[in-house]
Amino acid sequence: MLLLLLRRAGLLRIHRQAPQRTMSTFIHLHTLDLRVHDSPSLFISHDPSSNLSNQVNHFLPVYIFDERALDVSHLPEGSKPFSPRIRPSEDGRPNGAQQTRAAPTSRVAQFHRTSPHRLWNLLEAVYGLRDTYRRSGGDLLIGYGRPEILIPQLIKTLGEDHVAGVWAQKEYTLEESNMLKNLRKSLPGKVKLQLNDSKTLIPSKHLPFDPAKQTPDVYTAFRKRVEGMGLTLGDNEMLVPPVLTARWSPSKIFNDVRVSVGKKRVNLKSFPDIKLEGKGWIRSGSEYDSMQAMYSALVKPLLDHPPLAGWSSVVKSSDEPPDFHPESALPSEGGSEASALTRLEDYVGHDPKSEEKDGENDNDTDRRDSVWLGGAKAKTYKDTRNGLVGEAFSTKFAGFLALGTLSAREAGWRVGELLQRVGKDAKVRGNVYWILFELLWRDYFQFTTLRYNHKPSSLFDIDGFAASMQDSHEHERPDPNDWHKPNWDDPNDPARRWCEGKTGVPFIDAPMIELRETGYMSNRSRQNVASFLTKDLYVDWRIGAEFFEMHLIDYDTCSNWGNWQYQAGVGNDPRASRQFNPIKQAHDYDADSEYVKLWLPQLEGLPDDIIQTPWLSNKQIKDYPSKPIVENPQWKKFYHKTPGKHSKNKGNGGNGGRGGGGTYRGRSRGTGTGRYGEAHRGPNQ
Ligand SMILES: Cc1cc2nc3c(=O)[nH]c(=O)nc-3n(C[C@H](O)[C@H](O)[C@H](O)COP(=O)(O)OP(=O)(O)OC[C@H]3O[C@@H](n4cnc5c(N)ncnc54)[C@H](O)[C@@H]3O)c2cc1C
């Protein structure tokens, strides 16, 4: 009673101890989101107004080189790949029994799943990200093996009670989503995996339909529904703002990680002090903390077993990184986030008002009337996108988008901002808008994969998505038994000659050499070589997709396999058997043969009217086939045409029209039947 009276009189205070805040670590597993800008994880772990952020003391970003995609056997205690390498079953489908120990080789052709070029590009992205974190007082923990094994070990080291959760980007492809499923299952009880929807231009939850069930079978229907949301900039419009995390200032070059919340800035939370246990981690200051040492270890298996046509001439040894190819159409060496944002700036430009100033961020200001710096390339995008030579002809965002060093939303938002400033000039607007049109193709392939990838591996199946589509125009689809299966030991095998750039058709061989040499090939050429492989040589289209996977710096599972399916007539909109006429295409898009001469210098001495058809010359050309591997009767109409007369691509600019110029219809080898119609335009025709 006395106590109660004293307390009421305010003479006795009972101090209840405030609950002790446990130190908590936020783990973000970087996969194909190797950036700090537009990062939902950075935002939610740092936003002072969120409960979660208040519980988090440490931010722990992790990247793991996955042994299913890369041979890690030269790293300390790195596991050996499956040996002998996986053999596909008779029909080319992966053999289930052997899948338990996947090797980093492709399923059908047993190609490496990466090239030295692609590897170096990935390392630049990963180590570039680490350097960005380090500059900000943080770090990136790098490991190798399998995330679903390493992350639980890490949590054990930190203590389950001290981990706020694990975050990662949501992926749409089988391998990546399986890894995430396994990771989810392997986490200890209290720790949950959360997925960020940060991959696509349009967040899937904003779509006016359920992408897993209702993504339309035809791109135009998809685009119209999405554009129906409105093309202006805003949360409920098609273009949603990127998350305000690290901002980039063109004048300062990318420097550090600070999360902007309204006008407030928050510095990066500290990296936890961890005593790493077990194998598979790269310790700070250890040998493989160096990017060069990591390259040496990962590139060795590739150099020890080069593919038939070899690697690029700029790939020397495991002790030095590949040089930047002087003729590359890529804008710069470097796959890092800094390179990505530099390219975005170079191509699209920016509003000087959005430049970051210390302590403020005026993103909320309506900047519609202010000036815009740069953007000349974006303003001619549609006119020039069918170019073949030089860096300026298209955005070259794809490589950055593939590794997530550039966020599609950051790119789309910036393009949207430019679109608001360009005024009423329909031509300029059309050029700028077309970048969004193409970025939507990327989203489209992600969402179609989500819709049709239910049965195992249908993205990779010989009969493609078309087999599961209702309106599949079955009679026009190729018969899976008709596809040619290569004999790699035969130097005359059509698949081998295609891979080696030795078909004897210069407009096909030049891009195949460019791909091997630089890791890039223009969209125009991708369509031509894909059509040639599948419609003229009738080679199993998956071999083409796997060859691209090995070499393309911008390899993206959905875009690559989706486009290959489309070209092979087994994917979306399977009605059209699209076949390109490479001779007409050469006249249209390589009018002065600049491109062909660049990659096949041995043809340089030939007269202009036969350089694209060297078999019409009496001259024996050194190091080049004297006859094309096939000759389609449709080509003859375009023999001896004077280059330039029919050009659609003047000076690697051209009209960039999507009229499908130079395509003809027809299912089987060498039986083109007329031009392909306007109504069925495909990706980038
Ligand atoms: C057989 C074949 C395979 C392909 N493989 C890939 C691949 O692995 N990765 C990849 O990103 N693209 C792929 N593409 C699509 C396209 O060729 C490339 O995106 C483009 O050439 C990359 O250069 P860019 O960034 O300068 O493109 P831009 O012309 O500047 O286009 C801007 C962006 O739009 C997107 N985009 C443009 N065209 C397409 C398309 N047809 N499909 C999907 N997205 C598109 C890309 O993200 C690109 O970066 C493939 C196309 C074909 C025909």
The ligand as a Tripos MOL2 file, in Angstrom:
@<TRIPOS>MOLECULE
LIG
   53    58     1     0     0
SMALL
NO_CHARGES

@<TRIPOS>ATOM
      1 C1         18.3410  -14.6810  -81.8470 C.3       1 LIG1
      2 C2         18.3600  -13.5160  -80.8950 C.ar      1 LIG1
      3 C3         18.9500  -13.6440  -79.6430 C.ar      1 LIG1
      4 C4         18.9340  -12.5860  -78.7500 C.ar      1 LIG1
      5 N1         19.5330  -12.7250  -77.5180 N.ar      1 LIG1
      6 C5         19.4600  -11.7260  -76.6130 C.ar      1 LIG1
      7 C6         20.0300  -11.8520  -75.3090 C.ar      1 LIG1
      8 O1         20.5950  -12.8810  -74.9430 O.2       1 LIG1
      9 N2         19.9480  -10.7840  -74.4620 N.ar      1 LIG1
     10 C7         19.3210   -9.6290  -74.8130 C.ar      1 LIG1
     11 O2         19.2770   -8.6980  -74.0080 O.2       1 LIG1
     12 N3         18.7620   -9.4870  -76.0270 N.ar      1 LIG1
     13 C8         18.8110  -10.4800  -76.9390 C.ar      1 LIG1
     14 N4         18.2540  -10.2990  -78.1780 N.ar      1 LIG1
     15 C9         17.5000   -9.0760  -78.4490 C.3       1 LIG1
     16 C10        18.3090   -7.9210  -79.0870 C.3       1 LIG1
     17 O3         18.9680   -8.3780  -80.2250 O.3       1 LIG1
     18 C11        19.3040   -7.2950  -78.1250 C.3       1 LIG1
     19 O4         18.6480   -6.9090  -76.9320 O.3       1 LIG1
     20 C12        19.9620   -6.0330  -78.6870 C.3       1 LIG1
     21 O5         20.5550   -6.3070  -79.9190 O.3       1 LIG1
     22 C13        21.0150   -5.5370  -77.7150 C.3       1 LIG1
     23 O6         21.6190   -4.3560  -78.1670 O.3       1 LIG1
     24 P1         21.1550   -2.9590  -77.5780 P.3       1 LIG1
     25 O7         21.1560   -2.9760  -76.1080 O.co2     1 LIG1
     26 O8         21.9580   -1.9060  -78.2430 O.co2     1 LIG1
     27 O9         19.6330   -2.8980  -78.0600 O.3       1 LIG1
     28 P2         18.6950   -1.6590  -78.3710 P.3       1 LIG1
     29 O10        18.2700   -1.7340  -79.7790 O.co2     1 LIG1
     30 O11        19.3060   -0.4010  -77.9500 O.co2     1 LIG1
     31 O12        17.4020   -1.9460  -77.4900 O.3       1 LIG1
     32 C14        17.2070   -1.3870  -76.1860 C.3       1 LIG1
     33 C15        16.9390   -2.5060  -75.2140 C.3       1 LIG1
     34 O13        15.6970   -3.1180  -75.5280 O.3       1 LIG1
     35 C16        15.7560   -4.5120  -75.2640 C.3       1 LIG1
     36 N5         15.5140   -5.2500  -76.5080 N.ar      1 LIG1
     37 C17        15.6820   -4.8100  -77.7630 C.ar      1 LIG1
     38 N6         15.2870   -5.7510  -78.6400 N.ar      1 LIG1
     39 C18        14.8810   -6.8040  -77.9180 C.ar      1 LIG1
     40 C19        14.3620   -8.0840  -78.2430 C.ar      1 LIG1
     41 N7         14.1700   -8.4760  -79.5010 N.pl3     1 LIG1
     42 N8         14.0820   -8.9370  -77.2460 N.ar      1 LIG1
     43 C20        14.2470   -8.5780  -75.9600 C.ar      1 LIG1
     44 N9         14.7120   -7.3820  -75.5930 N.ar      1 LIG1
     45 C21        15.0260   -6.5020  -76.5570 C.ar      1 LIG1
     46 C22        17.1530   -4.7960  -74.7580 C.3       1 LIG1
     47 O14        17.1190   -4.8000  -73.3610 O.3       1 LIG1
     48 C23        17.9610   -3.6230  -75.2860 C.3       1 LIG1
     49 O15        19.0640   -3.3270  -74.4940 O.3       1 LIG1
     50 C24        18.2950  -11.3630  -79.1050 C.ar      1 LIG1
     51 C25        17.7310  -11.2390  -80.3770 C.ar      1 LIG1
     52 C26        17.7580  -12.3090  -81.2620 C.ar      1 LIG1
     53 C27        17.1300  -12.1390  -82.6100 C.3       1 LIG1
@<TRIPOS>BOND
     1     1     2 1
     2     2     3 ar
     3     2    52 ar
     4     3     4 ar
     5     4     5 ar
     6     4    50 ar
     7     5     6 ar
     8     6     7 ar
     9     6    13 1
    10     7     8 2
    11     7     9 ar
    12     9    10 ar
    13    10    11 2
    14    10    12 ar
    15    12    13 ar
    16    13    14 ar
    17    14    15 1
    18    14    50 ar
    19    15    16 1
    20    16    17 1
    21    16    18 1
    22    18    19 1
    23    18    20 1
    24    20    21 1
    25    20    22 1
    26    22    23 1
    27    23    24 1
    28    24    25 2
    29    24    26 1
    30    24    27 1
    31    27    28 1
    32    28    29 2
    33    28    30 1
    34    28    31 1
    35    31    32 1
    36    32    33 1
    37    33    34 1
    38    33    48 1
    39    34    35 1
    40    35    36 1
    41    35    46 1
    42    36    37 ar
    43    36    45 ar
    44    37    38 ar
    45    38    39 ar
    46    39    40 ar
    47    39    45 ar
    48    40    41 1
    49    40    42 ar
    50    42    43 ar
    51    43    44 ar
    52    44    45 ar
    53    46    47 1
    54    46    48 1
    55    48    49 1
    56    50    51 ar
    57    51    52 ar
    58    52    53 1
@<TRIPOS>SUBSTRUCTURE
     1 LIG1         1 GROUP 0 **** ****
